[in-house]
């Protein structure tokens, strides 16, 4: 008996920001790319949920940063991590 394994590697795309959350345009661009690869409506639903949650977190990150910049550290902490 023999076993022959292999791996197929795809492309990896990494996008980061510097001291800010993602813009709606950046999130939409990544979400669109994922949706176009989706095969089922359930998969599209999962993609939309993921990117909508990311948009919410990104907005909270921007709000926390603004609060900290303006000396409202306690308020920023209340927004959570």
Beta strands, then each sheet from edge to edge (+ up, - down):
end
